[in-house]
Amino acid sequence: MLIDKLSDGPVVTEQDYQEKPIRSLVKAVSWRVTGSLDTIMLAWFFTNEIGVAISIGLTEVVTKIVLYYFHERAWSRISLGRPKTQVAFATSA
């Protein structure tokens, strides 16, 4: 059967699906470039001035990095969605 033939392939572990740090970095940079190009195009559409649009796009790169940093620091203080840690106490016998 076809399903039997497919299941005879190599075993794939969860570790095989984990991304390497370089992939995450490239994805982050490509996402930031995509977002900035979107901002530039919207600014150009609304202002009809490419110079202003580029200035807005370059400014938003810096402001979004700063905002993201403070956003992350705020979320590091919030326990929502984190597993509760259990502390084991030694008992004296």
N, CA, C and O atoms as a GROMACS GRO file, in nm:
protein
  372
    1MET      N    1   0.082  -0.118   0.000
    1MET     CA    2   0.000   0.000   0.000
    1MET      C    3   0.087   0.126   0.000
    1MET      O    4   0.202   0.121   0.043
    2LEU      N    5   0.034   0.233  -0.047
    2LEU     CA    6   0.109   0.359  -0.055
    2LEU      C    7   0.149   0.409   0.083
    2LEU      O    8   0.262   0.455   0.102
    3ILE      N    9   0.060   0.400   0.178
    3ILE     CA   10   0.090   0.449   0.313
    3ILE      C   11   0.203   0.369   0.375
    3ILE      O   12   0.289   0.426   0.442
    4ASP      N   13   0.206   0.239   0.352
    4ASP     CA   14   0.315   0.156   0.404
    4ASP      C   15   0.448   0.197   0.343
    4ASP      O   16   0.550   0.199   0.412
    5LYS      N   17   0.450   0.228   0.213
    5LYS     CA   18   0.574   0.270   0.148
    5LYS      C   19   0.623   0.403   0.202
    5LYS      O   20   0.744   0.424   0.217
    6LEU      N   21   0.531   0.494   0.233
    6LEU     CA   22   0.570   0.624   0.287
    6LEU      C   23   0.624   0.611   0.428
    6LEU      O   24   0.715   0.686   0.466
    7SER      N   25   0.572   0.520   0.506
    7SER     CA   26   0.614   0.509   0.646
    7SER      C   27   0.748   0.441   0.661
    7SER      O   28   0.805   0.442   0.770
    8ASP      N   29   0.802   0.380   0.554
    8ASP     CA   30   0.932   0.314   0.562
    8ASP      C   31   1.049   0.411   0.547
    8ASP      O   32   1.164   0.369   0.547
    9GLY      N   33   1.020   0.540   0.535
    9GLY     CA   34   1.125   0.640   0.516
    9GLY      C   35   1.201   0.665   0.644
    9GLY      O   36   1.174   0.602   0.746
   10PRO      N   37   1.297   0.756   0.639
   10PRO     CA   38   1.378   0.785   0.758
   10PRO      C   39   1.292   0.846   0.868
   10PRO      O   40   1.192   0.914   0.843
   11VAL      N   41   1.334   0.819   0.990
   11VAL     CA   42   1.264   0.873   1.106
   11VAL      C   43   1.306   1.018   1.123
   11VAL      O   44   1.425   1.050   1.124
   12VAL      N   45   1.208   1.105   1.136
   12VAL     CA   46   1.234   1.248   1.153
   12VAL      C   47   1.201   1.285   1.297
   12VAL      O   48   1.092   1.257   1.346
   13THR      N   49   1.296   1.347   1.364
   13THR     CA   50   1.274   1.385   1.504
   13THR      C   51   1.235   1.531   1.513
   13THR      O   52   1.244   1.607   1.416
   14GLU      N   53   1.191   1.570   1.633
   14GLU     CA   54   1.154   1.710   1.656
   14GLU      C   55   1.272   1.802   1.634
   14GLU      O   56   1.257   1.915   1.587
   15GLN      N   57   1.391   1.753   1.666
   15GLN     CA   58   1.512   1.834   1.650
   15GLN      C   59   1.536   1.868   1.503
   15GLN      O   60   1.594   1.972   1.472
   16ASP      N   61   1.493   1.781   1.412
   16ASP     CA   62   1.509   1.807   1.269
   16ASP      C   63   1.427   1.929   1.225
   16ASP      O   64   1.459   1.991   1.124
   17TYR      N   65   1.322   1.961   1.299
   17TYR     CA   66   1.234   2.072   1.262
   17TYR      C   67   1.272   2.203   1.329
   17TYR      O   68   1.213   2.307   1.298
   18GLN      N   69   1.367   2.201   1.421
   18GLN     CA   70   1.406   2.325   1.488
   18GLN      C   71   1.487   2.412   1.393
   18GLN      O   72   1.574   2.364   1.320
   19GLU      N   73   1.457   2.541   1.397
   19GLU     CA   74   1.527   2.634   1.310
   19GLU      C   75   1.662   2.672   1.369
   19GLU      O   76   1.678   2.681   1.490
   20LYS      N   77   1.755   2.693   1.282
   20LYS     CA   78   1.887   2.742   1.322
   20LYS      C   79   1.875   2.892   1.349
   20LYS      O   80   1.790   2.959   1.289
   21PRO      N   81   1.960   2.947   1.437
   21PRO     CA   82   1.955   3.091   1.467
   21PRO      C   83   1.970   3.180   1.344
   21PRO      O   84   1.906   3.284   1.336
   22ILE      N   85   2.053   3.140   1.249
   22ILE     CA   86   2.073   3.223   1.130
   22ILE      C   87   1.943   3.235   1.051
   22ILE      O   88   1.914   3.340   0.995
   23ARG      N   89   1.863   3.127   1.046
   23ARG     CA   90   1.734   3.132   0.977
   23ARG      C   91   1.642   3.232   1.045
   23ARG      O   92   1.573   3.309   0.978
   24SER      N   93   1.639   3.229   1.179
   24SER     CA   94   1.555   3.323   1.252
   24SER      C   95   1.600   3.467   1.228
   24SER      O   96   1.516   3.556   1.213
   25LEU      N   97   1.730   3.490   1.225
   25LEU     CA   98   1.782   3.624   1.201
   25LEU      C   99   1.744   3.673   1.061
   25LEU      O  100   1.698   3.787   1.045
   26VAL      N  101   1.762   3.589   0.961
   26VAL     CA  102   1.729   3.628   0.823
   26VAL      C  103   1.578   3.655   0.811
   26VAL      O  104   1.537   3.749   0.743
   27LYS      N  105   1.496   3.572   0.876
   27LYS     CA  106   1.352   3.594   0.874
   27LYS      C  107   1.316   3.726   0.941
   27LYS      O  108   1.229   3.798   0.892
   28ALA      N  109   1.381   3.758   1.052
   28ALA     CA  110   1.352   3.883   1.122
   28ALA      C  111   1.389   4.003   1.035
   28ALA      O  112   1.313   4.100   1.027
   29VAL      N  113   1.504   3.997   0.972
   29VAL     CA  114   1.548   4.108   0.886
   29VAL      C  115   1.454   4.120   0.765
   29VAL      O  116   1.416   4.231   0.728
   30SER      N  117   1.418   4.008   0.704
   30SER     CA  118   1.330   4.016   0.587
   30SER      C  119   1.192   4.069   0.626
   30SER      O  120   1.130   4.142   0.548
   31TRP      N  121   1.145   4.034   0.744
   31TRP     CA  122   1.016   4.086   0.791
   31TRP      C  123   1.025   4.236   0.816
   31TRP      O  124   0.932   4.310   0.782
   32ARG      N  125   1.136   4.283   0.875
   32ARG     CA  126   1.153   4.425   0.903
   32ARG      C  127   1.161   4.503   0.772
   32ARG      O  128   1.102   4.611   0.761
   33VAL      N  129   1.232   4.451   0.673
   33VAL     CA  130   1.240   4.516   0.542
   33VAL      C  131   1.102   4.523   0.477
   33VAL      O  132   1.064   4.627   0.423
   34THR      N  133   1.028   4.413   0.483
   34THR     CA  134   0.892   4.411   0.428
   34THR      C  135   0.804   4.515   0.495
   34THR      O  136   0.731   4.588   0.427
   35GLY      N  137   0.810   4.522   0.628
   35GLY     CA  138   0.730   4.620   0.701
   35GLY      C  139   0.768   4.763   0.667
   35GLY      O  140   0.681   4.850   0.654
   36SER      N  141   0.897   4.788   0.654
   36SER     CA  142   0.943   4.923   0.622
   36SER      C  143   0.903   4.963   0.480
   36SER      O  144   0.864   5.078   0.456
   37LEU      N  145   0.913   4.870   0.386
   37LEU     CA  146   0.869   4.901   0.250
   37LEU      C  147   0.720   4.930   0.246
   37LEU      O  148   0.676   5.019   0.172
   38ASP      N  149   0.643   4.858   0.324
   38ASP     CA  150   0.499   4.884   0.334
   38ASP      C  151   0.473   5.025   0.387
   38ASP      O  152   0.389   5.097   0.334
   39THR      N  153   0.546   5.062   0.491
   39THR     CA  154   0.531   5.197   0.548
   39THR      C  155   0.568   5.304   0.446
   39THR      O  156   0.499   5.405   0.432
   40ILE      N  157   0.678   5.282   0.375
   40ILE     CA  158   0.721   5.380   0.273
   40ILE      C  159   0.616   5.393   0.163
   40ILE      O  160   0.583   5.504   0.122
   41MET      N  161   0.563   5.281   0.116
   41MET     CA  162   0.462   5.288   0.010
   41MET      C  163   0.335   5.357   0.059
   41MET      O  164   0.275   5.436  -0.015
   42LEU      N  165   0.292   5.329   0.181
   42LEU     CA  166   0.173   5.397   0.235
   42LEU      C  167   0.198   5.546   0.252
   42LEU      O  168   0.112   5.628   0.220
   43ALA      N  169   0.315   5.581   0.304
   43ALA     CA  170   0.348   5.722   0.322
   43ALA      C  171   0.354   5.794   0.188
   43ALA      O  172   0.308   5.908   0.176
   44TRP      N  173   0.410   5.728   0.088
   44TRP     CA  174   0.416   5.787  -0.047
   44TRP      C  175   0.276   5.804  -0.104
   44TRP      O  176   0.246   5.905  -0.166
   45PHE      N  177   0.190   5.705  -0.082
   45PHE     CA  178   0.052   5.713  -0.129
   45PHE      C  179  -0.022   5.832  -0.067
   45PHE      O  180  -0.092   5.906  -0.136
   46PHE      N  181  -0.004   5.849   0.064
   46PHE     CA  182  -0.078   5.956   0.134
   46PHE      C  183  -0.016   6.095   0.116
   46PHE      O  184  -0.088   6.195   0.118
   47THR      N  185   0.117   6.102   0.100
   47THR     CA  186   0.182   6.234   0.088
   47THR      C  187   0.214   6.271  -0.056
   47THR      O  188   0.228   6.389  -0.088
   48ASN      N  189   0.226   6.171  -0.142
   48ASN     CA  190   0.265   6.191  -0.281
   48ASN      C  191   0.405   6.251  -0.293
   48ASN      O  192   0.436   6.317  -0.392
   49GLU      N  193   0.488   6.229  -0.192
   49GLU     CA  194   0.627   6.277  -0.192
   49GLU      C  195   0.719   6.164  -0.149
   49GLU      O  196   0.713   6.120  -0.034
   50ILE      N  197   0.802   6.118  -0.239
   50ILE     CA  198   0.887   6.002  -0.211
   50ILE      C  199   0.991   6.032  -0.103
   50ILE      O  200   1.024   5.945  -0.023
   51GLY      N  201   1.042   6.155  -0.100
   51GLY     CA  202   1.141   6.192   0.003
   51GLY      C  203   1.082   6.184   0.143
   51GLY      O  204   1.145   6.132   0.235
   52VAL      N  205   0.963   6.236   0.157
   52VAL     CA  206   0.894   6.230   0.286
   52VAL      C  207   0.865   6.084   0.321
   52VAL      O  208   0.882   6.043   0.436
   53ALA      N  209   0.823   6.007   0.224
   53ALA     CA  210   0.791   5.866   0.247
   53ALA      C  211   0.914   5.788   0.295
   53ALA      O  212   0.904   5.707   0.387
   54ILE      N  213   1.028   5.812   0.232
   54ILE     CA  214   1.151   5.744   0.274
   54ILE      C  215   1.192   5.787   0.413
   54ILE      O  216   1.235   5.705   0.493
   55SER      N  217   1.178   5.916   0.444
   55SER     CA  218   1.210   5.965   0.578
   55SER      C  219   1.122   5.898   0.684
   55SER      O  220   1.170   5.858   0.790
   56ILE      N  221   0.995   5.886   0.654
   56ILE     CA  222   0.903   5.819   0.746
   56ILE      C  223   0.942   5.672   0.762
   56ILE      O  224   0.945   5.620   0.873
   57GLY      N  225   0.973   5.606   0.652
   57GLY     CA  226   1.011   5.466   0.656
   57GLY      C  227   1.137   5.441   0.736
   57GLY      O  228   1.144   5.346   0.814
   58LEU      N  229   1.238   5.527   0.718
   58LEU     CA  230   1.362   5.511   0.793
   58LEU      C  231   1.343   5.543   0.942
   58LEU      O  232   1.404   5.479   1.028
   59THR      N  233   1.260   5.640   0.970
   59THR     CA  234   1.233   5.675   1.110
   59THR      C  235   1.159   5.563   1.181
   59THR      O  236   1.188   5.533   1.297
   60GLU      N  237   1.064   5.500   1.113
   60GLU     CA  238   0.986   5.395   1.177
   60GLU      C  239   1.070   5.272   1.208
   60GLU      O  240   1.037   5.198   1.300
   61VAL      N  241   1.177   5.249   1.134
   61VAL     CA  242   1.265   5.136   1.165
   61VAL      C  243   1.322   5.155   1.306
   61VAL      O  244   1.319   5.063   1.388
   62VAL      N  245   1.373   5.273   1.331
   62VAL     CA  246   1.434   5.301   1.462
   62VAL      C  247   1.329   5.301   1.572
   62VAL      O  248   1.350   5.238   1.677
   63THR      N  249   1.218   5.369   1.551
   63THR     CA  250   1.117   5.377   1.657
   63THR      C  251   1.057   5.240   1.687
   63THR      O  252   1.027   5.211   1.803
   64LYS      N  253   1.039   5.156   1.587
   64LYS     CA  254   0.982   5.023   1.612
   64LYS      C  255   1.079   4.932   1.686
   64LYS      O  256   1.036   4.849   1.765
   65ILE      N  257   1.207   4.947   1.661
   65ILE     CA  258   1.306   4.869   1.737
   65ILE      C  259   1.301   4.911   1.884
   65ILE      O  260   1.302   4.825   1.973
   66VAL      N  261   1.297   5.041   1.911
   66VAL     CA  262   1.290   5.091   2.049
   66VAL      C  263   1.160   5.046   2.115
   66VAL      O  264   1.162   4.999   2.229
   67LEU      N  265   1.049   5.060   2.046
   67LEU     CA  266   0.920   5.018   2.101
   67LEU      C  267   0.918   4.868   2.128
   67LEU      O  268   0.865   4.825   2.231
   68TYR      N  269   0.974   4.790   2.038
   68TYR     CA  270   0.977   4.646   2.058
   68TYR      C  271   1.059   4.609   2.181
   68TYR      O  272   1.020   4.521   2.257
   69TYR      N  273   1.170   4.676   2.202
   69TYR     CA  274   1.254   4.650   2.319
   69TYR      C  275   1.174   4.671   2.447
   69TYR      O  276   1.174   4.584   2.534
   70PHE      N  277   1.108   4.785   2.459
   70PHE     CA  278   1.031   4.812   2.580
   70PHE      C  279   0.909   4.720   2.592
   70PHE      O  280   0.870   4.682   2.702
   71HIS      N  281   0.851   4.683   2.480
   71HIS     CA  282   0.741   4.586   2.479
   71HIS      C  283   0.788   4.451   2.536
   71HIS      O  284   0.720   4.391   2.618
   72GLU      N  285   0.904   4.405   2.490
   72GLU     CA  286   0.960   4.280   2.540
   72GLU      C  287   0.992   4.287   2.689
   72GLU      O  288   0.966   4.192   2.763
   73ARG      N  289   1.049   4.399   2.734
   73ARG     CA  290   1.084   4.414   2.875
   73ARG      C  291   0.957   4.413   2.961
   73ARG      O  292   0.957   4.355   3.070
   74ALA      N  293   0.851   4.475   2.913
   74ALA     CA  294   0.724   4.474   2.987
   74ALA      C  295   0.669   4.333   2.995
   74ALA      O  296   0.626   4.289   3.102
   75TRP      N  297   0.671   4.260   2.884
   75TRP     CA  298   0.618   4.123   2.882
   75TRP      C  299   0.703   4.028   2.965
   75TRP      O  300   0.653   3.926   3.012
   76SER      N  301   0.831   4.059   2.984
   76SER     CA  302   0.914   3.972   3.067
   76SER      C  303   0.870   3.974   3.213
   76SER      O  304   0.906   3.885   3.290
   77ARG      N  305   0.793   4.075   3.251
   77ARG     CA  306   0.743   4.087   3.388
   77ARG      C  307   0.604   4.026   3.406
   77ARG      O  308   0.553   4.019   3.517
   78ILE      N  309   0.543   3.983   3.296
   78ILE     CA  310   0.407   3.929   3.301
   78ILE      C  311   0.413   3.777   3.297
   78ILE      O  312   0.482   3.719   3.213
   79SER      N  313   0.342   3.712   3.388
   79SER     CA  314   0.349   3.566   3.395
   79SER      C  315   0.244   3.495   3.310
   79SER      O  316   0.244   3.372   3.305
   80LEU      N  317   0.157   3.567   3.245
   80LEU     CA  318   0.051   3.508   3.163
   80LEU      C  319   0.108   3.408   3.061
   80LEU      O  320   0.193   3.444   2.979
   81GLY      N  321   0.059   3.283   3.066
   81GLY     CA  322   0.100   3.182   2.970
   81GLY      C  323   0.229   3.111   3.001
   81GLY      O  324   0.269   3.021   2.927
   82ARG      N  325   0.295   3.148   3.108
   82ARG     CA  326   0.418   3.079   3.146
   82ARG      C  327   0.384   2.963   3.238
   82ARG      O  328   0.289   2.972   3.317
   83PRO      N  329   0.461   2.855   3.229
   83PRO     CA  330   0.434   2.744   3.321
   83PRO      C  331   0.471   2.785   3.463
   83PRO      O  332   0.567   2.858   3.487
   84LYS      N  333   0.394   2.737   3.555
   84LYS     CA  334   0.421   2.764   3.696
   84LYS      C  335   0.537   2.675   3.739
   84LYS      O  336   0.536   2.555   3.712
   85THR      N  337   0.635   2.731   3.804
   85THR     CA  338   0.748   2.652   3.851
   85THR      C  339   0.716   2.598   3.989
   85THR      O  340   0.654   2.666   4.071
   86GLN      N  341   0.760   2.478   4.014
   86GLN     CA  342   0.738   2.417   4.143
   86GLN      C  343   0.870   2.413   4.216
   86GLN      O  344   0.971   2.371   4.160
   87VAL      N  345   0.869   2.455   4.341
   87VAL     CA  346   0.988   2.455   4.422
   87VAL      C  347   0.980   2.334   4.513
   87VAL      O  348   0.883   2.316   4.586
   88ALA      N  349   1.084   2.252   4.510
   88ALA     CA  350   1.087   2.134   4.595
   88ALA      C  351   1.163   2.169   4.723
   88ALA      O  352   1.275   2.220   4.718
   89PHE      N  353   1.101   2.141   4.835
   89PHE     CA  354   1.164   2.167   4.965
   89PHE      C  355   1.216   2.036   5.022
   89PHE      O  356   1.147   1.934   5.018
   90ALA      N  357   1.336   2.039   5.074
   90ALA     CA  358   1.392   1.918   5.135
   90ALA      C  359   1.326   1.897   5.270
   90ALA      O  360   1.305   1.993   5.345
   91THR      N  361   1.294   1.774   5.302
   91THR     CA  362   1.232   1.743   5.432
   91THR      C  363   1.337   1.676   5.519
   91THR      O  364   1.416   1.594   5.473
   92SER      N  365   1.335   1.712   5.643
   92SER     CA  366   1.432   1.650   5.734
   92SER      C  367   1.371   1.522   5.791
   92SER      O  368   1.254   1.520   5.829
   93ALA      N  369   1.449   1.417   5.796
   93ALA     CA  370   1.399   1.288   5.843
   93ALA      C  371   1.442   1.257   5.982
   93ALA      O  372   1.408   1.151   6.036
   0.00000   0.00000   0.00000
